[in-house]
Amino acid sequence: MNIHLFLVNLLLLSSVMIGCNARCSLKIGDQVSGERLLHNITISKGPLDVEQIIEMELDYRVSPLQSEEISYVQLDGTGPGCSAIISNSVDRKKQLYGTVSSTSALREFSVTLSVYGIIRINGS
């Protein structure tokens, strides 16, 4: 196996493309019973001088002091479409790490993350 093919395979194993859709509304993870909304987070970029594909890094970590675990994240963006690449190299119950990009050239782009999960009481 040549080194180029090896590196491509390694990158595919460490990240997963979650989606690309026309509404910029993506669900990452699965709902579980007993979950609740942990946090709403909005990230924005712009306004820029010229339209361009906008990419933003996602790096959300739960509070270890509150024993939180992520079950799923609802991602909603302001653009006409977006795609997300989420890393599998982190514990996805504890961290959401990746990038979200607009699928068309924009002057500004915002994404709201609604993070749902559970809070473990006494380590249960």
N, C-alpha and C positions, 0 to 999 in steps of 0.2 A: 504494500500500500504506500503510495507516495505521500509526502509530508503535507501537500496541499489538501488532498482528500481527507487525511487524518484530522487536520485542523477544522475543516468544514464539518465533519462528523462530530467533533468535540463541541463546537459552537451550537450545533443543533441539539445536543444532549443537555447543554447547560441553560438553554433558553427555549421558550415556547412562544410562538406568535399567537396571541389570544384572538385577535380578530381584526377585521377591517370592514367597516360597514358605512352605509350612506348617512346614517343618523348620528354617528359618533356616540353610541350608547352601548357599552360593553359590560358584561357580567363576568367577574373573575372569581372562581371558586364555587362552592355549593352551600345552599342554605341548610341550617341544622336547627333542630328544636331547641328552644331556650336562648336563642341568640337575640342580640339587641344592637341598636346603632351605637357604635363606640365613638366615632368621630366623623364629622364632615370637614373636608379639606378642599380648598380651591387654590389652584395654581394658575398663573397667567403669564403670558409673554406678549409684549407689544404695548402700544402700537409701534410698528416698525416703519422705516422710511419707504421700503419697497415690499411688495408681496413676495412671500417665499414659503416653502414647506417649513413648518415650525415643529421642532422636537423639544420635548421637556423630559427631564429625568424624574422618575418616581422612586422615592425611598422613604417608605413609611415603616416605622417599627412600633410595636405595641409597648405598653408600659409593663416592665417586669415587676414593678411594685404592686400593680393591680392584678397580676396573673391573668392578663388578657390573652385570648387566642383569636386570630382572624378566621372567620368561616368563609365570607365572600366580600367582594368589593364591587360596588356599582360605580362605573366610570361614565360620566356624561360630559361631553365636550360641546363647545359653541360652534365648531366648524361644521361644514356640510358632510364631513366624513373623517374618520381617524383610524389609526392602527396602533396596536400596543404589542410590545415585546416584553414579556415578563420572565425574569430569571428563575430557573429551577435550582440554582446553586445555593439558595438560602432556605431556611425553614419557613415555608409559606404560611404557617400558623403564627409566626412571630414577626415576619417582615414581608412587605411587598416591595420588590425592587425591579426596576425596568425602565422603559421609555414609552412615551406616547407621542405620536406624530400626527399632524394634519395630513390628509391625503391630497389636499389641493393647496395652492399658494394663497396665503392669507397675510394680512397686516397685523392681526392679533388673534390670539387663541387662548381659550381658558378651558380648564378641565376641573370638574368637581368629583371628588372621590367620597363616596359614602361607604365607610368601613363598618362592616357588621361582624359580630363575633360573640364570644361568650367570655364570662369572667369566672375563673375557677376560684372556688372558696376553699381555703385550707388545702390547696394543692390537689383537690379532687377532680 
